[in-house]
């Protein structure tokens, strides 16, 4: 009898464990379905925002951070929302990828459930990289090569000066001015550093021609460019906005 009771006890314990696992699995699936619904709705809103800015992009990839999702819905506070836009184009500079992270997101339960209302983010940060080939093309100077090293933008340009082939090298300063990116080439010199005075004057003329100013496509969510850093693969751009809606 004792062995029989133990057998029943083990079967009940195993059955209870299996039931608990099934319940947890169902809850996890339901939680992910809720997150998927929210992500789909935000993606639709982002597409409308992109269209309002008169820019184009591939369909947004959206991910709502934090787990479980349902507790965030009930509290109306969300850890983060990450949005990835590819091939952003506004008729000028094209961004292969724009990554946007919204933090401190607030949305009432009714907003998520009905699809009506506003979700607002305390801060939105956008990051993108403008390739050096894209920047170099703006100068319309054949052979120009740009590269990033130790945070500096380096310039290399093969030219003919006074009948001789010379490779000019130097650095450029990058800054943001009124939401425009300014690339200013200062001094250029020969690779050997021994340009004669007359050739140096000609080289300085090239420096002026290589200096360019450009603006990114109109960014969604009122993102404003506030930092540009020369990286090995291009100009890394950071833009921010505060207290803006990500759905409406």
BAROTOR-125888 format. One line per 2 residues: number of its first residue (from 1); their letters; for each residue x, y, z of C-alpha. Coordinates in steps of 0.05 Angstrom, whole numbers. Each point is the difference from the previous one (the first is absolute). Layout:
% BAROTOR-125888
NUM> A> X,Y,Z  ...
% end
This chain:
% BAROTOR-125888
1> XX> 0,0,0  56,48,18
3> XX> 35,-14,-67  -65,11,-36
5> XX> -10,67,34  71,21,-17
7> XX> -13,-19,-73  -63,42,-1
9> XX> 38,57,33  55,-2,-52
11> XX> -51,-1,-57  -37,59,30
13> XX> 65,38,8  21,-14,-71
15> XX> -70,18,-25  1,65,39
17> XX> 68,17,-28  -22,-14,-71
19> XX> -63,42,11  42,57,28
21> XX> 47,-3,-60  -60,2,-48
23> XX> -30,60,36  66,37,-1
25> XX> 8,-16,-74  -69,26,-15
27> XX> 13,64,39  67,11,-36
29> XX> -33,-10,-68  -56,48,19
31> XX> 51,50,24  39,-4,-65
33> XX> -63,6,-41  -17,64,38
35> XX> 70,27,-13  -6,-18,-74
37> XX> -65,38,-6  30,62,32
39> XX> 62,-5,-44  -44,-6,-63
41> XX> -40,61,20  62,42,15
43> XX> 29,-21,-68  -62,25,-35
45> XX> 5,66,38  74,7,-19
47> XX> -17,-12,-73  -51,57,3
49> XX> 52,44,35  50,-15,-55
51> XX> -51,18,-53  -16,66,35
53> XX> 74,18,-4  -2,-14,-75
55> XX> 55,-52,6  0,-73,-18
57> XX> 26,-62,34  -10,-75,4
59> XX> -53,-25,48  22,15,72
61> XX> 23,-55,46  -27,13,70
63> XX> 16,-35,66  -31,16,67
65> XX> 52,-13,54  -11,-30,68
67> XX> -34,-63,25  -54,-16,16
69> XX> -37,47,-47  -67,-6,36
71> XX> 26,32,64  24,59,-40
73> XX> -69,6,-32  -34,1,68
75> XX> 48,52,27  -1,43,-63
77> XX> 76,5,4  46,-35,-51
79> XX> 74,-13,6  18,18,-71
81> XX> -23,-3,-72  52,-12,-54
83> XX> -14,19,-72  44,-17,-59
85> XX> -9,35,-67  39,-22,-61
87> XX> 14,38,-64  -24,67,25
89> XX> -1,50,-58  -24,71,-4
91> XX> 25,18,-69  70,17,24
93> XX> 44,-39,48  -22,-72,6
95> XX> 6,-37,66  9,-75,-7
97> XX> -25,-9,71  -30,44,54
99> XX> -7,-29,70  -48,34,47
101> XX> -8,-16,74  -57,30,40
103> XX> 7,-3,76  -48,19,55
105> XX> -60,-18,-42  -69,14,29
107> XX> -65,-27,-28  -66,-14,34
109> XX> -31,-70,-3  -57,27,-43
111> XX> 50,25,-51  31,-69,-10
113> XX> -67,-36,2  -39,44,-48
115> XX> 56,26,-44  -24,71,16
117> XX> 37,52,40  72,21,9
119> XX> 63,-35,23  53,50,20
121> XX> 75,-8,12  41,40,49
123> XX> 60,-6,-45  14,-25,-71
125> XX> 70,-12,-26  15,-13,-72
127> XX> 67,-25,-27  23,-9,-72
129> XX> 64,-3,-40  14,41,-63
131> XX> 50,-38,-42  63,36,-21
133> XX> -14,-15,-74  -65,39,7
135> XX> 36,60,33  57,-2,-51
137> XX> -49,2,-58  -27,67,25
139> XX> 66,34,-17  -3,-23,-72
141> XX> 75,-11,3  22,-65,-34
143> XX> 47,-43,40  -17,30,68
145> XX> 7,-50,57  -26,11,70
147> XX> 14,-43,60  -9,2,75
149> XX> 58,-13,48  4,16,75
151> XX> -63,42,-6  30,43,-55
153> XX> -24,6,-72  59,-10,-46
155> XX> 4,25,-72  39,-29,-58
157> XX> -2,29,-70  44,-15,-61
159> XX> 7,63,-44  46,32,-50
161> XX> 35,63,24  48,39,-44
163> XX> 6,-58,-48  15,-52,53
165> XX> -43,-55,31  -8,13,74
167> XX> -41,-35,53  -28,51,49
169> XX> -14,-22,71  -30,35,60
171> XX> -57,0,50  -70,29,2
173> XX> -41,25,58  -72,-23,6
175> XX> -53,38,38  -75,11,3
177> XX> -29,69,-15  -75,12,0
179> XX> -14,-74,-13  49,0,-59
181> XX> 65,-39,-2  61,42,-17
183> XX> 64,-33,-26  56,51,-1
185> XX> 67,-19,-30  55,45,28
187> XX> 72,-12,-23  21,-48,-54
189> XX> 72,-21,-12  37,-50,-42
191> XX> 12,-69,28  73,17,10
193> XX> -18,66,33  45,41,-46
195> XX> -46,38,-46  33,65,-26
197> XX> -36,65,17  -34,8,-68
199> XX> -25,-72,1  -24,10,71
201> XX> -44,58,-22  -31,-44,-53
203> XX> -10,-55,52  -37,49,45
205> XX> -47,15,-58  -16,-74,-2
207> XX> -14,1,75  -55,52,-11
209> XX> -31,-41,-56  -1,-63,43
211> XX> -37,34,57  -74,-18,-4
213> XX> -65,11,39  -59,-46,-4
215> XX> -65,-18,35  -28,-68,15
217> XX> -70,-19,-23  -55,29,44
219> XX> 4,-47,60  -63,-28,33
221> XX> -24,21,70  33,69,-6
223> XX> 69,-31,10  54,54,0
225> XX> 72,-16,-17  46,18,58
227> XX> 63,-41,-9  43,-25,-58
229> XX> 62,-43,10  48,-27,-52
231> XX> 1,-75,6  37,-52,-43
233> XX> -63,-16,-41  -27,71,-8
235> XX> -28,60,37  -39,-25,61
237> XX> -59,46,11  -40,6,64
239> XX> -66,37,3  -47,9,59
241> XX> -70,24,17  -37,7,66
243> XX> -72,-8,21  -28,-19,-68
245> XX> -56,-48,-20  17,-65,-36
247> XX> -73,-15,-14  -59,47,-6
% end
